Amino acid sequence: MFKLEEHRHLPITVQAKDLWHSQLMDDLIIGNMYASEEELEALDSFIKSQVK
């Protein structure tokens, strides 16, 4: 069973990678209202590397 709450304190890129590889999601909504530019850029880079 996939436990989303286990991701709460992990870096945003780790959360996204784990969710992506679980193949249990269609969309990713970021709920961190204080996400830094660096976090968003890292997430953007990861997503672009997965979508070809």
mmCIF file as Biopython writes it, N, C-alpha, C and O atoms, coordinates in Angstrom:
data_model
#
loop_
_atom_site.group_PDB
_atom_site.id
_atom_site.type_symbol
_atom_site.label_atom_id
_atom_site.label_alt_id
_atom_site.label_comp_id
_atom_site.label_asym_id
_atom_site.label_entity_id
_atom_site.label_seq_id
_atom_site.pdbx_PDB_ins_code
_atom_site.Cartn_x
_atom_site.Cartn_y
_atom_site.Cartn_z
_atom_site.occupancy
_atom_site.B_iso_or_equiv
_atom_site.auth_seq_id
_atom_site.auth_asym_id
_atom_site.pdbx_PDB_model_num
ATOM 1   N N  . MET A ? 1  ? 0.842  -1.187 0.000   1.0 0.0 1  A 1 
ATOM 2   C CA . MET A ? 1  ? 0.000  0.000  0.000   1.0 0.0 1  A 1 
ATOM 3   C C  . MET A ? 1  ? 0.879  1.239  0.000   1.0 0.0 1  A 1 
ATOM 4   O O  . MET A ? 1  ? 1.876  1.297  0.720   1.0 0.0 1  A 1 
ATOM 5   N N  . PHE A ? 2  ? 0.522  2.209  -0.787  1.0 0.0 2  A 1 
ATOM 6   C CA . PHE A ? 2  ? 1.284  3.447  -0.914  1.0 0.0 2  A 1 
ATOM 7   C C  . PHE A ? 2  ? 0.817  4.427  0.150   1.0 0.0 2  A 1 
ATOM 8   O O  . PHE A ? 2  ? -0.375 4.721  0.240   1.0 0.0 2  A 1 
ATOM 9   N N  . LYS A ? 3  ? 1.746  4.938  0.961   1.0 0.0 3  A 1 
ATOM 10  C CA . LYS A ? 3  ? 1.396  5.869  2.035   1.0 0.0 3  A 1 
ATOM 11  C C  . LYS A ? 3  ? 1.942  7.245  1.713   1.0 0.0 3  A 1 
ATOM 12  O O  . LYS A ? 3  ? 3.122  7.525  1.926   1.0 0.0 3  A 1 
ATOM 13  N N  . LEU A ? 4  ? 1.080  8.096  1.201   1.0 0.0 4  A 1 
ATOM 14  C CA . LEU A ? 4  ? 1.470  9.431  0.791   1.0 0.0 4  A 1 
ATOM 15  C C  . LEU A ? 4  ? 2.018  10.249 1.950   1.0 0.0 4  A 1 
ATOM 16  O O  . LEU A ? 4  ? 2.945  11.037 1.760   1.0 0.0 4  A 1 
ATOM 17  N N  . GLU A ? 5  ? 1.470  10.080 3.139   1.0 0.0 5  A 1 
ATOM 18  C CA . GLU A ? 5  ? 1.883  10.876 4.299   1.0 0.0 5  A 1 
ATOM 19  C C  . GLU A ? 5  ? 3.359  10.665 4.645   1.0 0.0 5  A 1 
ATOM 20  O O  . GLU A ? 5  ? 3.970  11.536 5.265   1.0 0.0 5  A 1 
ATOM 21  N N  . GLU A ? 6  ? 3.930  9.549  4.265   1.0 0.0 6  A 1 
ATOM 22  C CA . GLU A ? 6  ? 5.350  9.287  4.532   1.0 0.0 6  A 1 
ATOM 23  C C  . GLU A ? 6  ? 6.252  10.269 3.788   1.0 0.0 6  A 1 
ATOM 24  O O  . GLU A ? 6  ? 7.427  10.401 4.129   1.0 0.0 6  A 1 
ATOM 25  N N  . HIS A ? 7  ? 5.732  10.945 2.798   1.0 0.0 7  A 1 
ATOM 26  C CA . HIS A ? 7  ? 6.513  11.872 1.983   1.0 0.0 7  A 1 
ATOM 27  C C  . HIS A ? 7  ? 6.551  13.295 2.545   1.0 0.0 7  A 1 
ATOM 28  O O  . HIS A ? 7  ? 7.312  14.128 2.053   1.0 0.0 7  A 1 
ATOM 29  N N  . ARG A ? 8  ? 5.758  13.580 3.548   1.0 0.0 8  A 1 
ATOM 30  C CA . ARG A ? 8  ? 5.544  14.946 4.009   1.0 0.0 8  A 1 
ATOM 31  C C  . ARG A ? 8  ? 6.833  15.738 4.229   1.0 0.0 8  A 1 
ATOM 32  O O  . ARG A ? 8  ? 6.889  16.908 3.848   1.0 0.0 8  A 1 
ATOM 33  N N  . HIS A ? 9  ? 7.841  15.165 4.811   1.0 0.0 9  A 1 
ATOM 34  C CA . HIS A ? 9  ? 9.053  15.916 5.160   1.0 0.0 9  A 1 
ATOM 35  C C  . HIS A ? 9  ? 10.233 15.649 4.219   1.0 0.0 9  A 1 
ATOM 36  O O  . HIS A ? 9  ? 11.363 16.037 4.516   1.0 0.0 9  A 1 
ATOM 37  N N  . LEU A ? 10 ? 9.974  14.995 3.103   1.0 0.0 10 A 1 
ATOM 38  C CA . LEU A ? 10 ? 11.024 14.729 2.124   1.0 0.0 10 A 1 
ATOM 39  C C  . LEU A ? 10 ? 11.125 15.891 1.134   1.0 0.0 10 A 1 
ATOM 40  O O  . LEU A ? 10 ? 10.157 16.629 0.953   1.0 0.0 10 A 1 
ATOM 41  N N  . PRO A ? 11 ? 12.273 16.060 0.499   1.0 0.0 11 A 1 
ATOM 42  C CA . PRO A ? 11 ? 12.399 17.091 -0.536  1.0 0.0 11 A 1 
ATOM 43  C C  . PRO A ? 11 ? 11.375 16.869 -1.643  1.0 0.0 11 A 1 
ATOM 44  O O  . PRO A ? 11 ? 10.995 15.735 -1.935  1.0 0.0 11 A 1 
ATOM 45  N N  . ILE A ? 12 ? 10.938 17.961 -2.250  1.0 0.0 12 A 1 
ATOM 46  C CA . ILE A ? 12 ? 9.882  17.888 -3.266  1.0 0.0 12 A 1 
ATOM 47  C C  . ILE A ? 12 ? 10.261 16.990 -4.442  1.0 0.0 12 A 1 
ATOM 48  O O  . ILE A ? 12 ? 9.400  16.314 -5.005  1.0 0.0 12 A 1 
ATOM 49  N N  . THR A ? 13 ? 11.531 16.979 -4.814  1.0 0.0 13 A 1 
ATOM 50  C CA . THR A ? 13 ? 11.934 16.130 -5.946  1.0 0.0 13 A 1 
ATOM 51  C C  . THR A ? 13 ? 11.869 14.649 -5.571  1.0 0.0 13 A 1 
ATOM 52  O O  . THR A ? 13 ? 11.519 13.816 -6.408  1.0 0.0 13 A 1 
ATOM 53  N N  . VAL A ? 14 ? 12.198 14.318 -4.339  1.0 0.0 14 A 1 
ATOM 54  C CA . VAL A ? 14 ? 12.100 12.921 -3.886  1.0 0.0 14 A 1 
ATOM 55  C C  . VAL A ? 14 ? 10.636 12.493 -3.888  1.0 0.0 14 A 1 
ATOM 56  O O  . VAL A ? 14 ? 10.306 11.386 -4.314  1.0 0.0 14 A 1 
ATOM 57  N N  . GLN A ? 15 ? 9.765  13.372 -3.411  1.0 0.0 15 A 1 
ATOM 58  C CA . GLN A ? 15 ? 8.332  13.066 -3.411  1.0 0.0 15 A 1 
ATOM 59  C C  . GLN A ? 15 ? 7.833  12.816 -4.832  1.0 0.0 15 A 1 
ATOM 60  O O  . GLN A ? 15 ? 7.142  11.831 -5.091  1.0 0.0 15 A 1 
ATOM 61  N N  . ALA A ? 16 ? 8.185  13.705 -5.737  1.0 0.0 16 A 1 
ATOM 62  C CA . ALA A ? 16 ? 7.719  13.586 -7.121  1.0 0.0 16 A 1 
ATOM 63  C C  . ALA A ? 16 ? 8.259  12.324 -7.791  1.0 0.0 16 A 1 
ATOM 64  O O  . ALA A ? 16 ? 7.521  11.625 -8.486  1.0 0.0 16 A 1 
ATOM 65  N N  . LYS A ? 17 ? 9.537  12.033 -7.586  1.0 0.0 17 A 1 
ATOM 66  C CA . LYS A ? 17 ? 10.130 10.840 -8.205  1.0 0.0 17 A 1 
ATOM 67  C C  . LYS A ? 17 ? 9.457  9.573  -7.694  1.0 0.0 17 A 1 
ATOM 68  O O  . LYS A ? 17 ? 9.163  8.667  -8.473  1.0 0.0 17 A 1 
ATOM 69  N N  . ASP A ? 18 ? 9.214  9.506  -6.395  1.0 0.0 18 A 1 
ATOM 70  C CA . ASP A ? 18 ? 8.584  8.327  -5.822  1.0 0.0 18 A 1 
ATOM 71  C C  . ASP A ? 18 ? 7.161  8.170  -6.352  1.0 0.0 18 A 1 
ATOM 72  O O  . ASP A ? 18 ? 6.748  7.067  -6.709  1.0 0.0 18 A 1 
ATOM 73  N N  . LEU A ? 19 ? 6.413  9.269  -6.402  1.0 0.0 19 A 1 
ATOM 74  C CA . LEU A ? 19 ? 5.056  9.206  -6.929  1.0 0.0 19 A 1 
ATOM 75  C C  . LEU A ? 19 ? 5.049  8.838  -8.410  1.0 0.0 19 A 1 
ATOM 76  O O  . LEU A ? 19 ? 4.227  8.035  -8.851  1.0 0.0 19 A 1 
ATOM 77  N N  . TRP A ? 20 ? 5.957  9.419  -9.166  1.0 0.0 20 A 1 
ATOM 78  C CA . TRP A ? 20 ? 6.033  9.142  -10.609 1.0 0.0 20 A 1 
ATOM 79  C C  . TRP A ? 20 ? 6.286  7.651  -10.862 1.0 0.0 20 A 1 
ATOM 80  O O  . TRP A ? 20 ? 5.629  7.029  -11.697 1.0 0.0 20 A 1 
ATOM 81  N N  . HIS A ? 21 ? 7.240  7.100  -10.131 1.0 0.0 21 A 1 
ATOM 82  C CA . HIS A ? 21 ? 7.616  5.703  -10.344 1.0 0.0 21 A 1 
ATOM 83  C C  . HIS A ? 21 ? 6.593  4.716  -9.778  1.0 0.0 21 A 1 
ATOM 84  O O  . HIS A ? 21 ? 6.612  3.535  -10.123 1.0 0.0 21 A 1 
ATOM 85  N N  . SER A ? 22 ? 5.701  5.198  -8.910  1.0 0.0 22 A 1 
ATOM 86  C CA . SER A ? 22 ? 4.641  4.323  -8.392  1.0 0.0 22 A 1 
ATOM 87  C C  . SER A ? 22 ? 3.565  4.068  -9.444  1.0 0.0 22 A 1 
ATOM 88  O O  . SER A ? 22 ? 2.813  3.098  -9.350  1.0 0.0 22 A 1 
ATOM 89  N N  . GLN A ? 23 ? 3.496  4.948  -10.449 1.0 0.0 23 A 1 
ATOM 90  C CA . GLN A ? 23 ? 2.490  4.888  -11.511 1.0 0.0 23 A 1 
ATOM 91  C C  . GLN A ? 23 ? 1.066  4.937  -10.957 1.0 0.0 23 A 1 
ATOM 92  O O  . GLN A ? 23 ? 0.143  4.384  -11.555 1.0 0.0 23 A 1 
ATOM 93  N N  . LEU A ? 24 ? 0.891  5.604  -9.808  1.0 0.0 24 A 1 
ATOM 94  C CA . LEU A ? 24 ? -0.419 5.731  -9.179  1.0 0.0 24 A 1 
ATOM 95  C C  . LEU A ? 24 ? -1.012 7.127  -9.355  1.0 0.0 24 A 1 
ATOM 96  O O  . LEU A ? 24 ? -2.052 7.438  -8.774  1.0 0.0 24 A 1 
ATOM 97  N N  . MET A ? 25 ? -0.360 7.963  -10.148 1.0 0.0 25 A 1 
ATOM 98  C CA . MET A ? 25 ? -0.841 9.336  -10.276 1.0 0.0 25 A 1 
ATOM 99  C C  . MET A ? 25 ? -0.995 9.731  -11.736 1.0 0.0 25 A 1 
ATOM 100 O O  . MET A ? 25 ? -0.309 9.221  -12.622 1.0 0.0 25 A 1 
ATOM 101 N N  . ASP A ? 26 ? -1.910 10.648 -11.951 1.0 0.0 26 A 1 
ATOM 102 C CA . ASP A ? 26 ? -2.085 11.242 -13.272 1.0 0.0 26 A 1 
ATOM 103 C C  . ASP A ? 26 ? -1.630 12.694 -13.258 1.0 0.0 26 A 1 
ATOM 104 O O  . ASP A ? 26 ? -1.151 13.207 -14.270 1.0 0.0 26 A 1 
ATOM 105 N N  . ASP A ? 27 ? -1.777 13.356 -12.118 1.0 0.0 27 A 1 
ATOM 106 C CA . ASP A ? 27 ? -1.429 14.765 -11.976 1.0 0.0 27 A 1 
ATOM 107 C C  . ASP A ? 27 ? -0.656 14.969 -10.679 1.0 0.0 27 A 1 
ATOM 108 O O  . ASP A ? 27 ? -0.791 14.199 -9.728  1.0 0.0 27 A 1 
ATOM 109 N N  . LEU A ? 28 ? 0.143  16.006 -10.660 1.0 0.0 28 A 1 
ATOM 110 C CA . LEU A ? 28 ? 0.895  16.359 -9.462  1.0 0.0 28 A 1 
ATOM 111 C C  . LEU A ? 28 ? 0.526  17.782 -9.081  1.0 0.0 28 A 1 
ATOM 112 O O  . LEU A ? 28 ? 0.743  18.719 -9.849  1.0 0.0 28 A 1 
ATOM 113 N N  . ILE A ? 29 ? -0.030 17.934 -7.895  1.0 0.0 29 A 1 
ATOM 114 C CA . ILE A ? 29 ? -0.389 19.246 -7.374  1.0 0.0 29 A 1 
ATOM 115 C C  . ILE A ? 29 ? 0.531  19.536 -6.201  1.0 0.0 29 A 1 
ATOM 116 O O  . ILE A ? 29 ? 0.624  18.746 -5.262  1.0 0.0 29 A 1 
ATOM 117 N N  . ILE A ? 30 ? 1.210  20.673 -6.262  1.0 0.0 30 A 1 
ATOM 118 C CA . ILE A ? 30 ? 2.141  21.046 -5.204  1.0 0.0 30 A 1 
ATOM 119 C C  . ILE A ? 30 ? 1.385  21.837 -4.149  1.0 0.0 30 A 1 
ATOM 120 O O  . ILE A ? 30 ? 0.811  22.885 -4.445  1.0 0.0 30 A 1 
ATOM 121 N N  . GLY A ? 31 ? 1.385  21.345 -2.940  1.0 0.0 31 A 1 
ATOM 122 C CA . GLY A ? 31 ? 0.659  22.003 -1.855  1.0 0.0 31 A 1 
ATOM 123 C C  . GLY A ? 31 ? 1.553  22.794 -0.928  1.0 0.0 31 A 1 
ATOM 124 O O  . GLY A ? 31 ? 1.098  23.268 0.113   1.0 0.0 31 A 1 
ATOM 125 N N  . ASN A ? 32 ? 2.813  22.946 -1.284  1.0 0.0 32 A 1 
ATOM 126 C CA . ASN A ? 32 ? 3.746  23.684 -0.448  1.0 0.0 32 A 1 
ATOM 127 C C  . ASN A ? 32 ? 3.742  25.146 -0.892  1.0 0.0 32 A 1 
ATOM 128 O O  . ASN A ? 32 ? 4.335  25.482 -1.917  1.0 0.0 32 A 1 
ATOM 129 N N  . MET A ? 33 ? 3.092  26.002 -0.142  1.0 0.0 33 A 1 
ATOM 130 C CA . MET A ? 33 ? 2.983  27.396 -0.563  1.0 0.0 33 A 1 
ATOM 131 C C  . MET A ? 33 ? 4.292  28.153 -0.436  1.0 0.0 33 A 1 
ATOM 132 O O  . MET A ? 33 ? 4.401  29.287 -0.903  1.0 0.0 33 A 1 
ATOM 133 N N  . TYR A ? 34 ? 5.282  27.541 0.188   1.0 0.0 34 A 1 
ATOM 134 C CA . TYR A ? 34 ? 6.581  28.193 0.333   1.0 0.0 34 A 1 
ATOM 135 C C  . TYR A ? 34 ? 7.675  27.462 -0.438  1.0 0.0 34 A 1 
ATOM 136 O O  . TYR A ? 34 ? 8.842  27.498 -0.047  1.0 0.0 34 A 1 
ATOM 137 N N  . ALA A ? 35 ? 7.306  26.809 -1.517  1.0 0.0 35 A 1 
ATOM 138 C CA . ALA A ? 35 ? 8.308  26.117 -2.336  1.0 0.0 35 A 1 
ATOM 139 C C  . ALA A ? 35 ? 9.278  27.158 -2.906  1.0 0.0 35 A 1 
ATOM 140 O O  . ALA A ? 35 ? 8.863  28.196 -3.421  1.0 0.0 35 A 1 
ATOM 141 N N  . SER A ? 36 ? 10.554 26.864 -2.803  1.0 0.0 36 A 1 
ATOM 142 C CA . SER A ? 36 ? 11.568 27.802 -3.294  1.0 0.0 36 A 1 
ATOM 143 C C  . SER A ? 36 ? 11.702 27.697 -4.810  1.0 0.0 36 A 1 
ATOM 144 O O  . SER A ? 36 ? 11.261 26.723 -5.421  1.0 0.0 36 A 1 
ATOM 145 N N  . GLU A ? 37 ? 12.306 28.698 -5.395  1.0 0.0 37 A 1 
ATOM 146 C CA . GLU A ? 37 ? 12.576 28.672 -6.834  1.0 0.0 37 A 1 
ATOM 147 C C  . GLU A ? 37 ? 13.439 27.467 -7.191  1.0 0.0 37 A 1 
ATOM 148 O O  . GLU A ? 37 ? 13.224 26.835 -8.225  1.0 0.0 37 A 1 
ATOM 149 N N  . GLU A ? 38 ? 14.413 27.145 -6.345  1.0 0.0 38 A 1 
ATOM 150 C CA . GLU A ? 38 ? 15.301 26.001 -6.591  1.0 0.0 38 A 1 
ATOM 151 C C  . GLU A ? 38 ? 14.511 24.703 -6.613  1.0 0.0 38 A 1 
ATOM 152 O O  . GLU A ? 38 ? 14.741 23.848 -7.468  1.0 0.0 38 A 1 
ATOM 153 N N  . GLU A ? 39 ? 13.570 24.549 -5.667  1.0 0.0 39 A 1 
ATOM 154 C CA . GLU A ? 39 ? 12.754 23.335 -5.628  1.0 0.0 39 A 1 
ATOM 155 C C  . GLU A ? 39 ? 11.888 23.222 -6.879  1.0 0.0 39 A 1 
ATOM 156 O O  . GLU A ? 39 ? 11.777 22.150 -7.472  1.0 0.0 39 A 1 
ATOM 157 N N  . LEU A ? 40 ? 11.283 24.325 -7.269  1.0 0.0 40 A 1 
ATOM 158 C CA . LEU A ? 40 ? 10.421 24.305 -8.445  1.0 0.0 40 A 1 
ATOM 159 C C  . LEU A ? 40 ? 11.216 24.045 -9.719  1.0 0.0 40 A 1 
ATOM 160 O O  . LEU A ? 40 ? 10.743 23.342 -10.611 1.0 0.0 40 A 1 
ATOM 161 N N  . GLU A ? 41 ? 12.418 24.605 -9.810  1.0 0.0 41 A 1 
ATOM 162 C CA . GLU A ? 41 ? 13.272 24.357 -10.974 1.0 0.0 41 A 1 
ATOM 163 C C  . GLU A ? 41 ? 13.714 22.905 -11.026 1.0 0.0 41 A 1 
ATOM 164 O O  . GLU A ? 41 ? 13.743 22.306 -12.101 1.0 0.0 41 A 1 
ATOM 165 N N  . ALA A ? 42 ? 14.063 22.325 -9.868  1.0 0.0 42 A 1 
ATOM 166 C CA . ALA A ? 42 ? 14.466 20.919 -9.820  1.0 0.0 42 A 1 
ATOM 167 C C  . ALA A ? 42 ? 13.302 20.020 -10.218 1.0 0.0 42 A 1 
ATOM 168 O O  . ALA A ? 42 ? 13.487 19.043 -10.943 1.0 0.0 42 A 1 
ATOM 169 N N  . LEU A ? 43 ? 12.110 20.348 -9.747  1.0 0.0 43 A 1 
ATOM 170 C CA . LEU A ? 43 ? 10.927 19.577 -10.097 1.0 0.0 43 A 1 
ATOM 171 C C  . LEU A ? 43 ? 10.629 19.693 -11.589 1.0 0.0 43 A 1 
ATOM 172 O O  . LEU A ? 43 ? 10.311 18.698 -12.240 1.0 0.0 43 A 1 
ATOM 173 N N  . ASP A ? 44 ? 10.731 20.884 -12.121 1.0 0.0 44 A 1 
ATOM 174 C CA . ASP A ? 44 ? 10.526 21.116 -13.552 1.0 0.0 44 A 1 
ATOM 175 C C  . ASP A ? 44 ? 11.510 20.301 -14.387 1.0 0.0 44 A 1 
ATOM 176 O O  . ASP A ? 44 ? 11.135 19.704 -15.396 1.0 0.0 44 A 1 
ATOM 177 N N  . SER A ? 45 ? 12.758 20.284 -13.961 1.0 0.0 45 A 1 
ATOM 178 C CA . SER A ? 45 ? 13.794 19.536 -14.678 1.0 0.0 45 A 1 
ATOM 179 C C  . SER A ? 45 ? 13.474 18.029 -14.657 1.0 0.0 45 A 1 
ATOM 180 O O  . SER A ? 45 ? 13.596 17.347 -15.675 1.0 0.0 45 A 1 
ATOM 181 N N  . PHE A ? 46 ? 13.068 17.527 -13.494 1.0 0.0 46 A 1 
ATOM 182 C CA . PHE A ? 46 ? 12.711 16.103 -13.391 1.0 0.0 46 A 1 
ATOM 183 C C  . PHE A ? 46 ? 11.546 15.765 -14.310 1.0 0.0 46 A 1 
ATOM 184 O O  . PHE A ? 46 ? 11.596 14.774 -15.039 1.0 0.0 46 A 1 
ATOM 185 N N  . ILE A ? 47 ? 10.501 16.581 -14.281 1.0 0.0 47 A 1 
ATOM 186 C CA . ILE A ? 47 ? 9.314  16.307 -15.092 1.0 0.0 47 A 1 
ATOM 187 C C  . ILE A ? 47 ? 9.671  16.327 -16.577 1.0 0.0 47 A 1 
ATOM 188 O O  . ILE A ? 47 ? 9.233  15.460 -17.333 1.0 0.0 47 A 1 
ATOM 189 N N  . LYS A ? 48 ? 10.456 17.301 -16.988 1.0 0.0 48 A 1 
ATOM 190 C CA . LYS A ? 48 ? 10.849 17.378 -18.402 1.0 0.0 48 A 1 
ATOM 191 C C  . LYS A ? 48 ? 11.693 16.177 -18.825 1.0 0.0 48 A 1 
ATOM 192 O O  . LYS A ? 48 ? 11.644 15.765 -19.984 1.0 0.0 48 A 1 
ATOM 193 N N  . SER A ? 49 ? 12.465 15.614 -17.896 1.0 0.0 49 A 1 
ATOM 194 C CA . SER A ? 49 ? 13.272 14.443 -18.233 1.0 0.0 49 A 1 
ATOM 195 C C  . SER A ? 49 ? 12.425 13.179 -18.383 1.0 0.0 49 A 1 
ATOM 196 O O  . SER A ? 49 ? 12.843 12.225 -19.039 1.0 0.0 49 A 1 
ATOM 197 N N  . GLN A ? 50 ? 11.237 13.172 -17.777 1.0 0.0 50 A 1 
ATOM 198 C CA . GLN A ? 50 ? 10.369 11.993 -17.827 1.0 0.0 50 A 1 
ATOM 199 C C  . GLN A ? 50 ? 9.387  12.035 -18.998 1.0 0.0 50 A 1 
ATOM 200 O O  . GLN A ? 50 ? 8.973  10.991 -19.502 1.0 0.0 50 A 1 
ATOM 201 N N  . VAL A ? 51 ? 9.025  13.218 -19.421 1.0 0.0 51 A 1 
ATOM 202 C CA . VAL A ? 51 ? 8.054  13.375 -20.496 1.0 0.0 51 A 1 
ATOM 203 C C  . VAL A ? 51 ? 8.795  13.641 -21.781 1.0 0.0 51 A 1 
ATOM 204 O O  . VAL A ? 51 ? 9.430  14.684 -21.938 1.0 0.0 51 A 1 
ATOM 205 N N  . LYS A ? 52 ? 8.717  12.698 -22.704 1.0 0.0 52 A 1 
ATOM 206 C CA . LYS A ? 52 ? 9.478  12.831 -23.960 1.0 0.0 52 A 1 
ATOM 207 C C  . LYS A ? 52 ? 8.562  12.779 -25.140 1.0 0.0 52 A 1 
ATOM 208 O O  . LYS A ? 52 ? 9.017  12.874 -26.280 1.0 0.0 52 A 1 
#
